[in-house]
Amino acid sequence: MNMKQRIILKAGTLVQDGESKKVDVAVVDGKVAIVGENIAVEADDKVVDCSGKIVCSGLVDLHVHLREPGLSAKETVATGTAAAAHGGFTCVCSMPNVSPAPDNMEHLQAQLDIIQRDAVVKVLPYATITERRMGESLVDFAELKPYVAGFSDDGSGVQSEDVMKQAMKAAADNGCIIAAHCEVNELLRGGYIHDGEYAQKNGHRGICSESEWQQIERDIELAAESGCRYHVCHISTKESVALIREAKRRGVKITCETGPHYLTMCDMDLQEDGRFKMNPPIRSAADRDALVEGIVDGTIDVVATDHAPHTAEEKSRGLERSAMGVVGLETSFAVIYTKLVKSGVISLEKAVELLAESPRRIFGLGGKISEGEAADIAVFDLDSEWTVDPAKFLSKGKATPFEGWQLQGECCLTMVDGKIVYER
């Protein structure tokens, strides 16, 4: 497509900054050119009829696993970003548990080269906090900072308080974000689902909630001391919500995310199937309700999927032996819209804030739909009803706890820098 050609998104409802209004959006040369009513159409314009649909900033997922380099049987940058575009995401932040881990410039460059070649949406990788994600020696924050979203050892909690203290000081000195997977290894005790009613009834080994919240509690004090910007990944427990709420009250520079599955399911929804296994696990109904309350009152800033694809074989071994991780890029918006917006728990505007606006604000990504900004835009058909069928996913990963769910709200167009990267 000629980039000089105008694309006009006609008669959509723009959802932005807590408001909804009917407008046209004209895109020229990769940027938003006009936002206004009744933009006159010229002969060469490509017109996309958005009547009855919503238009918003492209969604941003702060937590995805693209599995390259090193683990391309599970996912590739090409398939993962195609799935992202299918779900309305225009930017994803990729986690560092790849091989080699992005712990120095040479290893990071291997990843950046694949992204440059294959990604259809914007990808901002995280660098590791420690070398090889081993939790011991810090990486060079200053060297890696210009190329990454932030620093994370995702998949591993940093066990040493002293190492995390040094990491937060380095992050504060360099003005970057620590995004922490919080998990105390010695409290795991071989568990693989939530240590709750389902585990007890069905003879499974459980993961206690304390394994998550105890490390968050430690890190909050370190973040308060260092002044660093601290983002907590995929929280799943009611105690985590309470700790973060109190830390925000105290003025700690803390933000956090949770996932669609933690907001809509509890451990009694589990089945004896690997598609219900992820880390942290889906927890009790009381935890789910506390997370929803955290979304409503603003304690939880972001919904992120923790999209974690594995091969079919790795997910076929039941709850005990399957690999940890489920996919989520292609269901995230519809799950939140169907289960939280349509049921009246949150507004549509709040959903867009959680999925697009808050992650942009926290990570300084720009992308508002206003004149001169990059045209990173998603269009959703809220009336479209569909059934989750993993066979139709563009991701290589097919394991989802939402399989068979009836959902409403479907992405019909995704645009990155003015280029249409997905169209229904």
N, C-alpha and C positions, 0 to 999 in steps of 0.2 A: 504493500500500500504506500502511496506517495505521502510522506509525512507532512508535506505542505497542505495536503487536502484537509479541509475541516471535517471533523466528526461532530455532529450535533446530537446530544442526548436530549430528546424532545419530551417535554411534559411529564418528567418524573417528579417524585416527591423527594427533595433533598433533605436528608436527615443529618444534621450537623449542629454541634454545640448545644445540644439539648432542645433543639427546635426542628420542626418539620414544615417545609413550605414547597409549593409547586413551582418549579423553575425549569428552564432549559440550560444546558451546559454545552458551550462550544469549546472544542479542543483543537489547537493548532500547534504543529511542530513540537509535540510532546508535552505541551503545557496547557493549563486551563486558560483560555483566552477571554471568555465572557461567561458570567453567571447572571442570568436575567430572564425576564418573561418574554415569551413570543419572539425569540431570535429569528430574524428573517433568514429563510433558507435560500442558498444560491445554487446554481446549476451543478457545480462539482461536489457539493457537500455529500458526505455519507450521513444519512439520518438514521438514528436508532430510536425507534418508538418506545419510550419508557413510561407511557401512560399506564396508570394502575400499578406501577412498580416504584421501589425506592432506590435512590441513588445515594451512595455514601463514600467516604474515603475508603480506599482499599483496606481490607482487614490486615492486621499484623499479628503474626503468631510468634511470641517471644521464645517458644520452646518446641523445636522440632529436631528430629534425628534424620538426617539425609544420608547417613551411612557411607559417604564417600569422603576421602579415599579408604579403601581397605575392606569394606563390608558390602560390596555392591550386589551380592545375592539377595540382600534384604531390601535395598532401595538404592536408587541413584539420584544424583542431583537432578537429572532430567525427569525421572518419574515422580520424584517428590515435589518438584516445583510445578509439574503439570497438575498434580493432585491439589496443590495449593491454589493454583489459578482456578481450578474446577470449584473450589470451595469459596472463592471470592477474596483470597489473600493475595496481596500485591507485594508483601515483604515477609520473610520468615527469618528467624535467628536460629542458626544451626548449632547443635550441641557438639562438644568436642570429643565425645567418645567414639572417635574414628581412629584409623591406623595408617600412618603415624599420628599421634595426638598433636594438635596445633600448639606446641609448647615452645617453639622457636620460629624464626622467620622462614627458614627453609621448609619446615613441615607445614606451616600455615600457607606458604606460597603454593604448595602442591594442591591444597584445597581451593585456594583462590583461582588457580588456573582452571580447575574443573568447573567452578561456578561461572567463571567468565565464558567458558565454552558452551555450557549446557543449560544454564538456568533460564527459565522463562519468566520468573518473577525475581525481585530483588532478594538477595541472600546476604545477610550479615552474620558471619560466623562468630562464635565465642572462642577466645583462646582459653587454654587451661589456666588454673590458678597455680598449679604445681607441675613440675616436670613429670611427664608420662601419667599425670593424674594420680601420682603415688602418695600425695599428701605430705611430701617432705621438703623439697627445694623449690623455692619460688621461681616462676618464669620472669623474664625481663619485661615488666609492665610498660615501661616507656617505649621500648622497641615495637611492641605488638599493638599498643593502643590505637594508632591511626587506622588500623585495618579491621578492627573487631567491634562487636556490639558491647562486649564486656568480658569478664573473666569468670569461668565456672569450671569446677571439676565434676560436672553433672554425672550422675550415676554413682558417685562416691561423695560422701560427706568428708570434709577435712576434719580428721579426728583430733589432731593436735591443736590445743587452744593457742599455743605459742605461734604455730605456723599461720593460723587464721589471723592472729593479731598482727603479724608482720604483713600478711597479704592485705589486710584492711588499711594499714598505714601506707603501703605502696599504692593502693587504689586511691586513697585520699590525696596523696602527693601528686598523683597523675590525673586526678579528676575523672576517674572511671568507676564503673559499676562492678561490684561483686554480685554474681547471681548464684545463690547457694542451694545445692541439693542437701537438705539437712537430714542426717541419719547417723545415729550412734551405733557403730558396728557391734559393740559388745551386748547391745540390747536386742539384736535381731534373733539370736538363738535358733537359727535354722528355719525361721518362719517364712511364709510365702503368701499368705492372705491375712486380712485383718484378724487380730486376736479378739474375736467376738462370738456372737451367738452361732453364726454359720459354721465357723471353725470348730467350735465345741460340739455341735450336733453331728458334724460329719467327719470328725477325727482328723482334722487338719492342724498343722502347726501354725500358730499365729504370730503376726508382727505387732508388737504393742505400740500404742499411740505415743508413748514416752520416747521411743526411738527417734521420732520426728521432733516433738516439741522441746525436748531437753536441749537439742543442739540449737534450735532457734533461740531459746532462752539465753544460752551462752553467747551466741552471735550478736544478739541485741545489745548486750552490755559492751561487747567489743566495738560494735558500730557506734554506740553512743560515745565511747572513749576516743575513737579515731576520727569521728566526723565523716566517715566514708559513706557513699551511697550504696545501700544494701538492699538487694532484691531477693525475696525468698521464693524459690521455685515450688510449684505444685503442692500447695498446702492441702492437708486432708483431715486434720483433726480440730475439734472444738477448742482445745487448749491453744493450738497455734493461732487461731483467730483471736482469742482473748489476749494472748501475749502481744500480738502485732497491734491490736487496737490500743492497748495501753502504751506501747512504745511510740505510736503515732501521737498520742496525747502528750507524751513527754518531749516531743520534738525530735525524736530520732529520725534520721533520713532513711526511712524504710518503706519499701513497696513490696507487693506480693501478688502472686497469681494462684488460681486454682483451675481445675479442668472441668469440662462439661460432665464427665462421668461422676465426679465427686459431688456435683450439684444436683444430680438427677437420680442417683442410685444409692442403695445401701447394701451392706453385706448380705442381707437376706434376699437380695435379688441375684446373688451369684448362682452360677450353674457349674457343673463339673466339666468345664471346658476352658481351654487356654485363653480364649478370647475375653475372659473375665479377669485375667491376671496382669497386673501392672504394679509399678513401684513409685510412690506409695500405693497401698491397696485401697480399694473402695471400703469405707469404714461404716460405722453404725448410722442408724437413722438420726440419732442425736447429733453426730458429727455433720451429716449432710445438712440438717436444719441450721446448724451454727454457721456453716459455710454460706448458705443462702442468706442468712441474716447479715453476714459479713459483706456480701455483695450489695445488699440493700442499703446498709449504713455507710458504705464507702471504705470499710476496713480493707476489703479485697479490691485491688485496683484493676486487675486484668483477668480475663479468661484466656488461657493458653492450652493447647491440646496435649502437649507432650507426645506428639505423633511419633510413635516408636515402632516402625515396621520390622517384622521378622519373616523368615521363610515359613511356608505352610507347615513344613515338617517340624520346625522349632516350636510352633504353636499348637501342635497336634497331640501333645503329651499330657493333657489334663492339667488340673490346677497345680499339682505338686511339681511336675517336671517340665512344664512348658517354660519358654523364655519369658521374662518380664517385659510387658509393653504392648500397647494397642495403638491402632491408627485413629486419626481424628480430624484431619484437615478437611475432608469432604463432607463431614456431618456437623461440624462445630456450630455454624450459624443456625442451622435448622433445629438442632437440639435446644439451643438457648431460646430461639424464637418460639418453638412449639411448647416447651415445658415451663419457661419462665415468663415470656412476654404474653403469650395467648392466655395463660392462666392468671394473668394480672399481678404476678409477683414483682416484675419490673416493667418499665416502659420500653418501647422500641428504642427511644433515644438513649436510654441507659445501656441497652444491649450494644448499640453502636459504640458508645463510650468504652465499654469493657473490651470489645473485640478490635477496635480500630483506634479510637482517639487517645485513650490512656497509654497504651504501649508506645504510640508516637510521641506523646508528651514526655514520658519517663526516659525514653532512649533518644530523645532529640531528633526524631525522624522527619519532622515537617509533614507535608502532604495534605494540608487542608484543601478543600475544594474552593479555591479563590484565585482570582486572576494572577497569573505569573507563577503559580505553584505547579510542580510536576503533576501531570494528569495520571495519578494512581487512583483508580476509581473502580468501585464494584456496583453492580445493579442486581437487585434481588426481586423476585416475583414472590410476594408473601402469600398469594393465593394458591400457589402450586403445591399440591399434595403428592407425596412420594413415599415409597417404602425403601428402607435401607437395604440395599443388595450389594454386598462387597464385590460380587463379580463385575459390577459396573464401575468400580473405583479405578482411577488412573494410577494410584499408588500400587507398588508391588505388594505392599502389606494388605492383607484382607481381614485381619483379626480385629473385630470391633464388638464391644458389648452391646452396641445399638442395632446389631443385625436383626432385621425383621420389624424394626420400629416404624410406625406410621408417622411421618413428619410433615411439617408445612414450612414453606420458605425455601426457595431454590435460587442459586446464583444463575443469572442468565447472561451476564457479561462481566469480564474482568479486563481492565486496561492498565498497563504499566508503561509509564512515560509516553502516554498517548497511543500506544500500540495495543490492539486487541489481542490478548493472549489466551482468552477463552470466550467462546460464544455458544450459547445453548442451541 
